[in-house]
Structures are given as structure tokens and as C-alpha cells.
Amino acid sequence: MKVLSITQIIISVLIIALILLQAQGSGLGNTWSGGGETYHTKRGVEKVTYYSTIVLITLFIITSIVSVIN
């Protein structure tokens, strides 16, 4: 049970970091996006962080369900 809680904390910190990196218009995401673009496709590192966020959110939901069941 303790391992599950630690895992959730680590996943949540990683999710927060990835979301801050993706924030468009403000935050750290503006550093790599070029600023004034109104539309662009996800490429390279941006695509990896996007899909990593989805995977981590899914893992967080699964660990939350497991912790409720236990």
C-alpha cells in the first residue's frame, strides 16, 4: 500500500512537470513554441511530452482505482 502511494506521488509530480512544459501562451511551453504562432502541429519533443502526459494520466487513474479497491 505504501509503494502505491509513493508511485502516485511520483506520477503526479511528473504529470505536473509535463503539463507545465506543454502550456501554450505562458509558462515554459512558450520557450520552445516560438511565441507568436497561432497554429502548429506537434513535432519532436512536443509530441513525446504530449503522449507521455496521456500515458502518465492513465497510469495515475489506474493506480487510484487500485488504491480504492485495496
C-alpha positions as CSV (number, residue, x, y, z in Angstrom):
1,M,0.0,0.0,0.0
2,K,2.9,2.4,0.8
3,V,4.5,1.7,-2.6
4,L,1.3,2.6,-4.3
5,S,1.1,5.9,-2.5
6,I,4.7,6.7,-3.4
7,T,4.1,5.7,-7.0
8,Q,1.1,8.1,-7.2
9,I,3.1,11.0,-5.8
10,I,5.9,10.4,-8.4
11,I,3.4,10.1,-11.2
12,S,1.6,13.3,-10.1
13,V,4.8,15.3,-10.0
14,L,5.7,14.1,-13.5
15,I,2.3,15.0,-14.8
16,I,2.6,18.5,-13.4
17,A,6.0,18.9,-14.9
18,L,4.9,17.7,-18.3
19,I,1.8,19.9,-18.3
20,L,3.8,23.0,-17.4
21,L,6.1,22.2,-20.3
22,Q,3.1,22.0,-22.7
23,A,1.4,25.2,-21.6
24,Q,0.9,27.3,-24.7
25,G,0.9,31.1,-24.4
26,S,2.5,31.1,-21.0
27,G,4.9,29.1,-18.8
28,L,7.8,27.1,-20.0
29,G,6.0,25.9,-23.1
30,N,6.3,29.3,-24.7
31,T,10.1,29.0,-24.7
32,W,10.1,26.3,-27.4
33,S,7.0,27.2,-29.3
34,G,8.3,30.4,-30.8
35,G,5.8,32.7,-29.2
36,G,3.6,34.3,-31.9
37,E,2.4,31.2,-33.7
38,T,-1.4,30.7,-33.8
39,Y,-1.4,27.2,-35.2
40,H,1.2,24.5,-35.4
41,T,1.4,20.7,-35.3
42,K,3.0,18.7,-32.6
43,R,6.5,17.6,-33.6
44,G,9.5,16.0,-31.9
45,V,9.8,16.7,-28.2
46,E,6.4,18.3,-28.1
47,K,4.7,15.2,-29.4
48,V,6.7,13.0,-26.9
49,T,5.6,15.1,-24.0
50,Y,2.0,15.1,-25.2
51,Y,1.8,11.3,-25.4
52,S,3.8,10.9,-22.2
53,T,1.3,13.0,-20.4
54,I,-1.6,10.8,-21.7
55,V,0.3,7.6,-20.5
56,L,1.0,9.1,-17.1
57,I,-2.5,10.2,-16.6
58,T,-3.8,6.8,-17.5
59,L,-1.3,5.2,-15.0
60,F,-2.4,7.7,-12.3
61,I,-6.1,6.7,-12.9
62,I,-5.2,3.0,-12.7
63,T,-3.2,3.4,-9.5
64,S,-6.0,5.5,-8.0
65,I,-8.6,2.8,-8.8
66,V,-6.3,0.1,-7.4
67,S,-5.8,2.1,-4.2
68,V,-9.5,2.5,-3.7
69,I,-10.1,-1.3,-4.2
70,N,-7.4,-2.2,-1.6
